[in-house]
Amino acid sequence: MAIRDSQATGDWATAGTWSGGVPGNNDVGRINAGHTVTVASAAQAMGFVLNGGWLIVNADFTFTDTPSAGFSITDTNSGGILSNGAPNAWRKFKSASASPSNPWYPEVMPITGYDSRFLQFDYIEFRGCKYYLGNTSYYIHLNDPTLNEYLIVETINPPMRENRLSEHPIKGRTSAIVFPLNTSARSMTIAGRCKYTAGLSFKLDQIIGNQKRIAFFSRFWHLPKCWIEGRPIINSSKNAEILAWNLVLREDV
């Protein structure tokens, strides 16, 4: 794997945008502060790192079906993601394979201090990814069939909505609020099951105990700034092999 650092504002597919040329299938594009990189036409790479710069998503982005593929948004106080997705023109972050051997991962690092990142996932669909809950200190990759014992998300309520994120100043900082088109729901419930040995309760306790801010990503639901409300509910009889669970996520406002 090679890291291609941005050296100027420009199109993802333009060699001059990058130090070392356009990121290829086994490369990661790292977008640094002061640079805006636009995906103007379909692009493919191992992934990208948003390191204080801006990514403009105006076309589909494909992740190579390889271990460690995905994107990461670092702990900086600048940059963000914008999209021109629309109801009749969804943009996709997707795997190069319809049934990937290596589901790609999304992650957002925890923030310290002021947060001025703008993360807009309007009409962006994730395909072939691991569902992600937590931050880079404590996290769970859900629905990942490459794990021997993986946590399964079976329901998300509401099941789908078009997201519009907007920044608002709150108590001296900015914070993202997700506004659905026709409702003002600012929380969601996810539920599923896992094997007892997967240690779901322990992992959730780690996330809850360490959370300053966490992220949740699934196919249609993307909450890059949220927290777990209350305690997770785990329904099972003593010594049960399969645990049923649900928890409530609330947007960080």
N, C-alpha and C positions, 0 to 999 in steps of 0.2 A: 504494500500500500504506500502511495506517495501523497503527501499533502501539497496541494497547489494553492499558494497564497494569492489573494487578490492584490494587484498592484495599481489598479485604476478602476474607475467607474466604467461599466460597459456591459455588453451582452455576454451571457454565459458562454456562448459558442465562439466568441472572438478570442483569439490567442493572446492579444495584447492586454486582455483583462487580467490575465494570470501570469504569475512567475513560473515559468516552466511549461507553459502551454495549457490548453483546455483540459480540464480533468477528464480522464477516461474511465473505463469500466472498473478499474481497480484503484482509482484515485478519489480523494476527498477534496472538495473545494472549500477553502476557508476564507470567509468574507470578513475582512477586517474593517475597523472603524474608519469612517470617512469615505468608504466605497459603497456604491449601489450596483448590484449585479442583477440584471434582468433576464429571466428565462423567457425569451421572446418566441422560441420555437421548442418543440419537444427535445428534452435533454436527458442524458443517462450518465450516471456516475455511481461510485460506491456510496457517495453521500455528500453532505455539506455540513460545515460548522458555521454558525452565525456568531461571529466574534466581534460584535460591535458595529458591523455594517448592516446594510439593507439587502433583502432578497425580494425582488418583485416577481411574483408568480403569474405569468401571463400565458403559460402553456404547461402541459403535463411534465412532471419530473419522475423519471424511472430510476429505481435503485437496483444495482446489480444484485443478483441472487447469490450472495456470498456472505460468510460470517462477518459480523461487525458492520454490516451495511445499515445506513440510517442517517438521521440528522441529530445534531446537538446544538442547543442555544446556550451560550456561555453566560457566566455571571458578570455582565457588563452593564453599564448605565446608558447605553445608546443602541441604535439600530432596531431592526424588527423585520417583520414579514408583511407584505401587502399582496393582494390578489385582485385580478379583475374578473374573477369567477362570477357567474350570473345564473339565475334559475334555469336557463336553457343552455348554459355553457359551463358546466362544472369543470374545475381543474382537478387533476388527480396527482397525488403522490402514490406511486404504485411500485410493485416489484416487477422485475423483468420476467418473472415466471407467473403463470396463472395459479399454480400451486407451488409456492416457493419452498425449497428445502431449508432456506434460511430466512424466515420472516424478518423484515427490516424493522429497526427500532426508532421511535421518536423519544426525545428527552429534553427537559428544560432544567438547567442547573438552578439551585436555590439562589435567591437574590439577597444581597446584603446592602443596607443603606437605601438610597433612593433608586427607584425603578422607573426608567423612562423608556423601556422597550415597548414597542407597539406591535402586537401580534394579531394579525387579522386573518382569520381562516374562513372568510366568506366563501361559501360554495366550493370548499375543497374537500374531496373525498379521499380517504386513506384506503388503499387496497394492498393486501398481502403483508400487513404489518402486525407486529405484536401490539396488543393493547397494553398501555403503559399507565401505571399509577405510582406516584411518588416523586422523589427528586433523585439527584445523583448520589446522595448519601444512603438513602433507603428507598427501595423501589420494588415493585413487582412487575414482571412481564406476564401478562395474562394471555390466554388463548394461544400459547406458543407450543405447537406440537413437537418441536425439537427437544423439549424437556421431557424427562421420563415421567415426572408427575407435575402436571401443569394445572393452573387455576383457570377455570372456565367461566366466562361471563355469558350468561344465558339470556338475561333481559336487561334493557336499559329503558328507563322511563323518565321523560318522554323518549320514544325510540329514535327520533330523528328530528332535526330542525336546521334551518339555514342560520348560520351564525354571523353576527356582525359585532365586532369588538370595537369599543370606543374608549379612549383614555379620558379620565376625569381627575382633576386635582382633589385629593382627599387628605386632609390633615398634613399638608406640606409635601405630599408626594403624589404620584399618579398611579392609578390602578385600573386594570381592565375590567369592564363590565360587559357581559354578553347580552345583547338585546335580540331576542327572537322576533320574527316579523309580526306575529299576531298575538303574542302573549308576553307576559313579563316574568315567566318562571325563571328563577335564578338558582335553582337547585335541581338535582337529578338523583335518581336512585339506580344503583347497579346491583345485580344479584346473579348468583351462579352457584357453582359447586366445586369442590376440590377433594382430593384424597386427604385423609387425616394426617398422613406423614408429610404433606406439603407444608404444614405449619402455618396456615393462613393467619390464624389469630396472632401468632408471634410476629409475623412480618407486618401485619397491620398495626400492631402495638408499636413496632419500631418506627413506622412512618408517622403515626399520630404523635408519638413522643418527641420526634425530631422535627416535625413540620414547622417551618416558618411560612412556607408556601409550597404547594405541590402542584403537579400537573396530572391531567387525565386525558388520554388520547384513545379513541376507538375509530371505527370506520367513518361515522358521520359526526360524532360528538367530539369536540376538542375543547377542553378547558385547561388552558395553560397556566391559569392562576386560580387556584381553588384550595379548599381545605376540607377535611372530613368532619362532618357535623356529628357530635355525640360519639357513641361507641358502635362499632359494627355489631350486627346481630348474627349470631351463628346458631343455626337450628340443627341439632343432632342429638341422638340418644348416646348415652355413655358408651365409649369404645366403638362408635360407629365408624365404618371405613370411609364413608362419603359424607362430607359436611356440606350443608346448604347455608348460604350466607347472603347478606345484603348490607349495603351501607349507603349513606346519603352524602353527596358532595355538594358543597355550596360555593358559589363563585366568590372570590376574594374582592369585596367591595369596601 
